[in-house]
Amino acid sequence: MGYAQLVIGPAGSGKSTYCSSLHQHCETLGRTIHMVNLDPAAEHFSYPVAMDIRELISLDDVMEELGLGPNGGLIYCMEHLEDNLDDWLDEQLEGYLDDDYLVFDCPGQIELFTHVPVLRNFVEHLKRKNFNVCAVYLLDSQFISDVTKYISGCMASLSAMIQLELPHINILSKMDLVSNKKDVEEYLNPEAQVLLSQLNRQMAPKFGKLNKSLAELVDDYSMVNFMPLDLRKESSIQYVLSHIDNCIQYGENADVKIRDFDPEED
């Protein structure tokens, strides 16, 4: 059985930086992970790339040859990947063993993981190849500056959870750049009544019923919780990684190693 992280989130949320820091962290621990680029528009990497979608198709080529814009071109590239799962992807996966750990760095176009089925079909293909997959959703912690932005982030995350149907870890990235962490920490485990009160203060009275429904949705299902990540701290990276490993049951099938000792002489 293989293991995989699908790293998703809006553009600029720190996905590639997370992947780079994760690779460095695992390298320090002597643990092997393989980084995969799924962004056809990517240009530079600060981590070694084991698989690269640009070997199959690149955004620049699509825009030049088909006259598409960046958004349409990216959708075209990902649909081309979907059409080549049985060929290109299977060939790329052939060299990996049953217990290998892959990290897929995905594009930041939000519709890819909210309502377009490309990534969902990609995940289903990995599952058929006997991979345990976890979605890792990154949201810029600087984006969570008030309750309206927090609710927006929750709804985008919940949409991705419903679309992908995977074990799901939500991460507040760039915590090292937050000047006042108390402003963010209050949204890590918010109470519905507090959210509703804040929403009603910031929005017109006509949105009262909508605010109540949104606050209850976040509270009733308790599905969207965010985990802060400070990449300056190895302990923070390890904390997040341990939660992801637990989601995909990484290491549970490892053999217990027993060291043989010679009996002590009398």
C-alpha positions as CSV (number, residue, x, y, z in Angstrom):
1,M,0.0,0.0,0.0
2,G,1.3,3.5,-1.0
3,Y,0.6,6.8,0.8
4,A,-0.1,10.2,-0.6
5,Q,-0.8,13.8,0.4
6,L,-2.8,15.9,-2.0
7,V,-1.7,19.5,-1.2
8,I,-4.5,21.9,-2.2
9,G,-5.6,25.4,-1.5
10,P,-6.1,28.9,-3.1
11,A,-3.3,30.5,-5.0
12,G,-0.7,32.1,-2.8
13,S,-1.6,30.0,0.3
14,G,1.9,28.6,0.6
15,K,1.5,25.1,-0.9
16,S,4.9,24.9,-2.6
17,T,6.6,26.4,0.5
18,Y,4.9,23.8,2.6
19,C,6.1,21.0,0.3
20,S,9.6,22.3,0.4
21,S,9.7,22.6,4.2
22,L,8.1,19.1,4.5
23,H,10.8,17.6,2.3
24,Q,13.6,19.3,4.3
25,H,12.0,18.1,7.6
26,C,11.7,14.5,6.4
27,E,15.2,14.6,5.0
28,T,16.5,15.7,8.4
29,L,14.6,12.7,10.0
30,G,16.1,10.3,7.4
31,R,12.6,9.7,6.1
32,T,12.0,9.4,2.3
33,I,9.2,11.2,0.6
34,H,8.7,11.8,-3.1
35,M,7.5,15.2,-4.4
36,V,5.2,15.4,-7.4
37,N,4.4,18.6,-9.3
38,L,0.8,18.8,-10.6
39,D,1.0,22.4,-11.6
40,P,1.5,22.9,-15.3
41,A,2.3,26.6,-14.7
42,A,5.1,26.0,-12.2
43,E,8.5,27.4,-13.0
44,H,10.9,26.9,-10.1
45,F,11.1,24.4,-7.2
46,S,13.0,24.4,-4.0
47,Y,12.6,20.7,-3.6
48,P,13.6,17.7,-5.9
49,V,10.8,16.7,-8.2
50,A,10.2,13.0,-8.7
51,M,7.3,13.5,-11.2
52,D,6.4,16.6,-13.1
53,I,3.1,17.2,-15.1
54,R,5.1,19.5,-17.4
55,E,6.7,16.4,-19.0
56,L,3.1,15.7,-20.2
57,I,1.8,19.2,-20.8
58,S,2.6,22.8,-19.9
59,L,0.4,25.8,-19.5
60,D,2.7,28.0,-21.7
61,D,2.4,25.6,-24.6
62,V,-1.4,25.4,-24.3
63,M,-1.9,29.1,-24.1
64,E,0.4,29.7,-27.2
65,E,-1.1,26.9,-29.4
66,L,-4.8,27.1,-28.4
67,G,-5.0,30.8,-27.6
68,L,-6.5,30.2,-24.2
69,G,-6.1,32.4,-21.1
70,P,-4.4,31.3,-17.9
71,N,-7.6,29.9,-16.3
72,G,-8.9,28.1,-19.3
73,G,-5.5,26.8,-20.2
74,L,-5.0,25.4,-16.7
75,I,-8.4,23.6,-16.9
76,Y,-7.4,22.2,-20.3
77,C,-4.1,20.9,-18.9
78,M,-5.7,19.2,-15.9
79,E,-8.3,17.6,-18.2
80,H,-5.5,16.4,-20.4
81,L,-3.9,14.8,-17.3
82,E,-7.3,13.2,-16.5
83,D,-7.3,11.7,-20.0
84,N,-3.8,10.2,-19.5
85,L,-4.2,8.7,-16.1
86,D,-4.0,5.1,-17.5
87,D,-0.9,6.0,-19.6
88,W,1.3,8.7,-18.3
89,L,0.5,8.5,-14.6
90,D,0.6,4.7,-14.4
91,E,4.0,4.8,-16.1
92,Q,5.3,7.3,-13.6
93,L,4.0,5.2,-10.7
94,E,5.6,2.0,-11.8
95,G,8.9,2.7,-10.1
96,Y,7.5,3.2,-6.7
97,L,7.2,0.5,-4.0
98,D,4.1,-0.4,-2.0
99,D,5.2,1.7,1.0
100,D,6.4,4.8,-0.8
101,Y,5.1,8.2,0.3
102,L,4.1,10.8,-2.4
103,V,3.3,14.4,-1.9
104,F,1.3,16.0,-4.8
105,D,1.8,19.8,-5.1
106,C,-1.4,21.0,-6.9
107,P,-2.4,24.1,-8.8
108,G,-4.1,26.9,-6.9
109,Q,-7.2,27.3,-9.1
110,I,-10.0,26.8,-6.6
111,E,-12.5,25.2,-9.0
112,L,-10.2,22.3,-9.5
113,F,-10.9,21.0,-6.0
114,T,-14.4,22.5,-5.4
115,H,-16.6,21.5,-8.4
116,V,-14.6,20.4,-11.4
117,P,-14.2,16.6,-11.1
118,V,-10.6,16.4,-12.4
119,L,-8.9,16.0,-9.0
120,R,-11.6,13.7,-7.7
121,N,-11.0,11.4,-10.6
122,F,-7.3,11.6,-10.1
123,V,-7.8,10.6,-6.4
124,E,-10.0,7.7,-7.4
125,H,-7.2,6.5,-9.8
126,L,-4.7,6.6,-6.9
127,K,-7.0,4.6,-4.7
128,R,-7.4,1.9,-7.4
129,K,-3.6,1.8,-7.4
130,N,-3.8,1.0,-3.6
131,F,-2.8,4.4,-2.3
132,N,-4.2,5.9,0.9
133,V,-4.7,9.6,0.2
134,C,-5.2,12.6,2.5
135,A,-6.2,16.0,1.3
136,V,-4.1,18.8,2.9
137,Y,-5.9,22.1,2.5
138,L,-3.8,25.2,3.1
139,L,-5.3,28.7,3.9
140,D,-3.2,31.8,4.4
141,S,-3.5,32.7,8.1
142,Q,-3.2,36.4,7.1
143,F,-6.5,35.9,5.2
144,I,-8.3,35.1,8.5
145,S,-8.4,38.6,9.7
146,D,-12.1,38.9,10.4
147,V,-15.1,36.6,10.7
148,T,-16.4,37.1,7.1
149,K,-13.1,35.9,5.7
150,Y,-13.0,33.0,8.1
151,I,-16.5,31.9,7.0
152,S,-15.4,32.2,3.4
153,G,-12.4,30.0,4.1
154,C,-14.5,27.5,5.9
155,M,-17.0,27.2,3.0
156,A,-14.2,26.7,0.4
157,S,-12.6,24.0,2.6
158,L,-16.0,22.3,3.1
159,S,-16.7,22.4,-0.6
160,A,-13.3,20.6,-1.2
161,M,-14.1,18.1,1.5
162,I,-17.4,17.2,-0.2
163,Q,-16.0,17.1,-3.7
164,L,-12.9,14.9,-2.9
165,E,-14.4,12.7,-0.2
166,L,-11.0,12.2,1.4
167,P,-9.6,12.3,4.9
168,H,-9.0,16.0,5.3
169,I,-6.5,18.2,7.2
170,N,-7.0,22.0,7.1
171,I,-3.9,24.1,7.8
172,L,-3.5,27.8,8.5
173,S,-0.2,28.5,6.8
174,K,2.2,31.4,7.2
175,M,1.7,31.6,11.0
176,D,5.3,33.0,11.2
177,L,4.1,36.1,9.4
178,V,1.2,36.9,11.7
179,S,1.9,39.8,13.9
180,N,-0.9,39.3,16.4
181,K,-1.6,35.5,16.8
182,K,-4.5,36.1,19.1
183,D,-6.5,37.5,16.2
184,V,-6.1,34.1,14.5
185,E,-6.3,31.7,17.5
186,E,-9.9,32.7,18.3
187,Y,-10.9,31.1,15.0
188,L,-9.2,27.8,15.6
189,N,-12.1,26.5,17.7
190,P,-14.8,29.2,17.4
191,E,-18.3,29.1,19.1
192,A,-21.4,29.5,16.9
193,Q,-22.9,32.3,19.0
194,V,-19.7,34.3,18.8
195,L,-19.5,33.8,15.0
196,L,-23.1,34.8,14.6
197,S,-22.7,37.9,16.8
198,Q,-19.6,39.0,14.8
199,L,-21.3,38.4,11.5
200,N,-24.4,40.4,12.5
201,R,-22.2,43.3,13.5
202,Q,-20.4,43.4,10.2
203,M,-23.3,42.7,7.8
204,A,-26.6,44.3,7.0
205,P,-29.7,43.1,9.0
206,K,-31.2,41.5,5.8
207,F,-28.4,38.9,6.0
208,G,-29.4,37.8,9.5
209,K,-30.9,34.4,8.5
210,L,-28.0,33.7,6.2
211,N,-25.5,34.5,9.0
212,K,-27.4,32.1,11.4
213,S,-27.4,29.3,8.9
214,L,-23.6,29.7,8.2
215,A,-22.7,29.8,11.9
216,E,-24.8,26.7,12.6
217,L,-23.3,24.9,9.6
218,V,-19.8,25.4,10.9
219,D,-20.8,24.5,14.5
220,D,-23.2,21.6,13.9
221,Y,-21.0,19.5,11.6
222,S,-17.7,20.4,13.4
223,M,-16.0,19.3,10.2
224,V,-13.9,22.4,9.4
225,N,-11.1,22.9,12.0
226,F,-7.8,24.6,11.2
227,M,-4.4,23.6,12.4
228,P,-1.8,26.4,12.7
229,L,1.5,25.8,11.0
230,D,4.7,27.8,11.7
231,L,7.4,26.6,9.3
232,R,10.1,28.1,11.4
233,K,9.5,25.4,14.0
234,E,10.3,21.8,13.3
235,S,7.9,20.8,16.1
236,S,5.0,22.5,14.3
237,I,5.8,20.7,11.0
238,Q,6.1,17.4,12.9
239,Y,2.8,18.0,14.6
240,V,1.0,18.5,11.3
241,L,2.8,15.6,9.7
242,S,1.8,13.2,12.5
243,H,-1.9,14.1,12.0
244,I,-1.6,13.5,8.3
245,D,0.2,10.2,8.8
246,N,-2.5,9.1,11.2
247,C,-5.2,9.9,8.6
248,I,-3.6,7.7,6.0
249,Q,-2.5,5.0,8.5
250,Y,1.1,5.5,7.6
251,G,3.4,3.3,9.6
252,E,0.7,1.1,11.1
253,N,1.8,-1.9,9.0
254,A,5.5,-1.5,9.8
255,D,7.2,-4.6,11.2
256,V,8.1,-4.3,14.9
257,K,11.9,-4.4,15.1
258,I,13.3,-6.4,18.0
259,R,16.9,-6.3,18.9
260,D,18.5,-9.5,20.0
261,F,20.7,-9.3,23.1
262,D,23.2,-11.9,24.2
263,P,22.4,-13.2,27.7
264,E,24.4,-11.7,30.4
265,E,27.1,-13.8,31.8
266,D,26.9,-14.7,35.5
